[in-house]
Amino acid sequence: MMIVAKQFRCIHSSSCLCMKGHLDEEAIFHIFEKLNWNPRLIATLSCVCKWFDDIAKRVLWKEFCRARAPKMMLDLQSSGSHNVDGNWKALGKLLIYCSGCTKGGLFGSIQIPGHFVYRTRFSRTSGKSFLLPQCRTDVLYVSDPCEHLDQGEEGDVGFFRGVFKSFPLSKVRKMLIEREAKLHPTEVCPYCKAKLWNMLQAKMIPRSAGCRLGSYDDCIEYYVCLNGHMLGVCTLLPLSDSEEASEVE
């Protein structure tokens, strides 16, 4: 696929040269509907100019999210919001992209490049396991771990990601503020570029998270950004041990 260099020349006015020859929004909508809201093509369209980028952010990424995870999107919007925290483009990326980690970044010495994933299951039920008992009225969707096996001294590594519903009103956010949790000084959310809270430093990771992931209890770390996106890493138990842990749970 040809890479299109991003240009910002469109000024959203009738006199803008960029507008000449453009299809209208309805035509673009129907074209991408036929293309099953292909995320690579949406990303390519966004690089053409600001006008196309604006349509992608307002319309195309929203429809992609609705097509990829309809029940989840319906729930995230059921509080009455017509948008989601952090915008549709960020949520679309979260659905299909494992962020990985660079050495010296959020997760210390781990060096695993980010990559797109074909399909990921997000679960509201699983999300409860990542919340302290006093926060379990919050709604959090969490993915199954994306497994990266045989990572040397790190062992079998799993990356997971998630998103809160109505994060500004959540008990998790309120508790983070009450505990005066510090935002990471340099790293930002790979999905929306917002600042991040470290849930491990805030002592807000319950033991149930390890049981849900099939990982060692002391090898889990995750962050939550100001828009309610979650990303984390864990060291996975060997299969036989994780099966035993599941039975204990």
C-alpha positions in Angstrom: 0.0 0.0 0.0 1.3 3.4 -0.9 2.2 5.7 2.1 0.6 9.1 1.7 2.5 12.0 3.3 0.2 14.0 5.6 -0.5 17.6 4.5 -2.3 20.4 6.3 -3.5 22.8 3.7 -7.2 22.7 3.9 -8.7 25.7 5.7 -12.4 24.4 5.7 -13.8 27.2 3.6 -15.6 27.4 0.2 -12.6 29.1 -1.3 -10.1 26.4 -0.3 -8.5 24.7 -3.3 -8.5 21.4 -1.4 -12.4 21.4 -1.6 -12.4 21.3 -5.4 -13.2 17.9 -6.7 -13.9 16.3 -3.3 -16.7 13.9 -2.9 -19.3 15.0 -0.4 -19.5 13.3 3.0 -22.4 11.1 2.2 -20.6 9.6 -0.8 -17.5 9.0 1.3 -19.6 7.4 4.0 -21.2 4.9 1.5 -17.8 4.1 -0.1 -16.3 3.2 3.3 -19.4 1.3 4.3 -18.9 -0.9 1.2 -15.2 -1.3 2.3 -16.4 -2.5 5.7 -14.8 0.5 7.4 -11.3 -0.8 6.6 -9.0 0.9 9.2 -5.9 1.0 6.9 -7.9 2.9 4.3 -9.4 5.2 6.8 -5.9 6.0 8.1 -4.6 6.6 4.5 -7.5 8.9 3.8 -6.8 10.9 6.9 -3.3 11.7 5.6 -4.5 13.5 2.4 -5.6 16.8 4.0 -7.4 18.3 7.0 -10.8 18.0 5.4 -10.5 14.2 5.0 -8.9 13.9 8.4 -11.9 15.7 9.9 -14.3 13.4 8.2 -12.3 10.4 9.4 -12.3 11.6 13.0 -16.0 12.6 13.1 -17.6 9.8 11.0 -15.4 7.0 9.7 -13.6 6.0 12.9 -16.9 6.1 14.8 -18.5 3.8 12.3 -15.4 1.5 12.4 -15.8 1.2 16.2 -19.5 0.5 15.9 -18.9 -2.2 13.3 -16.0 -3.8 15.2 -17.6 -3.9 18.7 -21.3 -2.9 18.5 -22.4 -4.0 21.9 -19.4 -2.4 23.6 -19.9 0.9 21.7 -23.6 1.0 22.6 -22.7 0.6 26.2 -20.0 3.2 26.2 -22.5 5.7 24.8 -25.5 4.7 26.9 -24.8 7.5 29.4 -26.0 10.0 26.8 -22.8 11.1 25.3 -22.5 11.3 21.5 -18.8 10.9 21.7 -16.3 8.8 23.7 -13.5 10.0 26.0 -10.4 10.7 24.0 -12.2 10.7 20.5 -13.2 7.9 18.1 -9.8 7.7 16.4 -8.1 6.9 19.6 -10.7 4.2 20.5 -10.4 2.7 17.0 -6.7 2.4 17.4 -7.1 0.8 20.9 -9.4 -1.8 19.4 -6.8 -3.1 16.9 -3.4 -2.0 18.1 -1.1 -3.6 20.8 1.1 -0.8 22.0 4.1 -2.9 22.9 6.9 -1.0 24.8 10.2 0.7 24.1 13.2 0.0 26.3 13.3 2.6 29.1 9.7 3.6 28.5 6.6 2.8 30.6 7.6 -0.8 31.5 11.3 -0.5 32.1 13.6 -2.8 30.3 11.0 -4.5 28.1 11.5 -3.9 24.4 8.7 -5.2 22.2 7.5 -3.2 19.2 3.8 -2.3 18.9 1.8 -4.0 16.2 -1.8 -4.3 14.8 -3.8 -7.3 15.9 -6.4 -9.1 13.7 -9.0 -9.7 16.4 -9.2 -9.0 20.1 -11.9 -9.8 22.6 -12.8 -7.0 25.1 -14.8 -8.0 28.2 -16.7 -5.9 30.7 -16.8 -8.9 33.1 -13.0 -9.2 32.9 -12.7 -5.5 33.6 -14.2 -6.0 37.1 -11.1 -8.0 38.0 -8.9 -5.0 37.5 -10.8 -2.8 39.9 -10.6 -2.5 43.7 -13.8 -3.7 45.4 -14.8 -0.1 46.2 -14.6 0.8 42.5 -16.4 -2.1 41.0 -19.5 -0.1 40.1 -17.3 1.5 37.4 -17.4 0.0 33.9 -14.1 -1.1 32.4 -13.7 -3.1 29.2 -10.4 -5.0 29.1 -8.8 -7.1 26.3 -7.4 -10.6 26.6 -3.6 -10.4 26.9 -1.6 -10.2 23.6 1.0 -12.9 24.2 4.7 -12.3 23.4 6.4 -15.6 24.3 10.0 -16.3 25.2 11.2 -12.8 25.9 14.5 -13.8 27.6 14.7 -12.9 31.2 11.2 -11.4 31.1 9.7 -14.8 30.2 6.3 -14.9 28.5 5.0 -11.3 28.4 1.3 -10.3 27.9 0.2 -6.8 26.9 -3.4 -5.8 27.6 -5.5 -2.7 27.0 -8.9 -1.3 27.9 -11.2 1.6 28.2 -13.5 3.0 30.9 -17.0 4.2 30.4 -17.6 7.8 31.5 -14.1 8.0 33.1 -14.5 11.6 34.4 -17.3 10.3 36.6 -15.6 7.1 37.7 -14.6 6.1 41.2 -11.2 5.1 39.9 -10.5 8.6 38.8 -11.8 10.1 42.1 -9.6 7.7 44.1 -6.5 8.6 42.0 -7.1 12.2 42.7 -7.7 11.6 46.4 -4.5 9.6 46.7 -2.7 12.4 44.9 -1.3 10.0 42.4 1.4 11.5 40.2 1.2 11.6 36.4 4.1 10.1 34.5 6.6 12.9 33.8 7.4 12.0 30.2 5.4 9.1 28.7 1.8 9.6 27.3 -1.0 7.3 26.2 -0.1 5.7 22.8 -3.8 6.0 21.8 -4.7 9.6 22.6 -1.5 11.2 23.8 -2.9 12.1 27.2 -0.9 11.9 30.4 -0.9 8.6 32.4 -1.4 7.5 36.0 0.5 4.5 37.3 -1.9 2.2 39.0 0.9 0.2 40.6 2.3 3.3 42.3 -1.2 4.3 43.4 -1.6 0.8 44.9 -4.8 0.2 43.0 -4.1 -3.2 41.3 -6.1 -6.0 43.0 -4.9 -9.6 43.2 -7.9 -10.6 41.1 -6.1 -9.0 38.0 -3.4 -11.7 38.1 -6.0 -14.5 38.3 -7.9 -13.0 35.3 -4.7 -12.7 33.2 -3.1 -16.0 34.2 0.0 -14.1 35.4 2.3 -13.7 38.4 0.7 -11.4 41.1 3.9 -9.4 41.5 4.5 -9.0 37.7 1.5 -6.8 36.7 1.7 -3.1 35.9 -0.8 -0.9 34.2 -1.5 2.7 33.5 -4.7 4.7 33.0 -4.7 7.9 31.0 -6.7 11.1 31.6 -9.2 9.9 29.0 -9.8 6.5 30.6 -7.7 4.3 28.3 -5.8 1.6 30.0 -2.6 -0.2 29.0 -0.6 -2.8 30.9 1.9 -5.6 30.9 2.2 -8.8 32.8 4.5 -11.9 33.0 2.3 -14.9 32.1 2.4 -18.1 34.1 3.4 -21.3 32.2 0.2 -22.9 30.8 0.0 -25.7 33.4 0.4 -23.2 36.3 -2.2 -20.7 34.9 -4.7 -23.5 34.5 -4.2 -24.4 38.2 -4.6 -20.7 39.2 -7.8 -20.6 37.2 -9.2 -23.5 39.2 -8.2 -21.8 42.5 -10.0 -18.7 41.4 
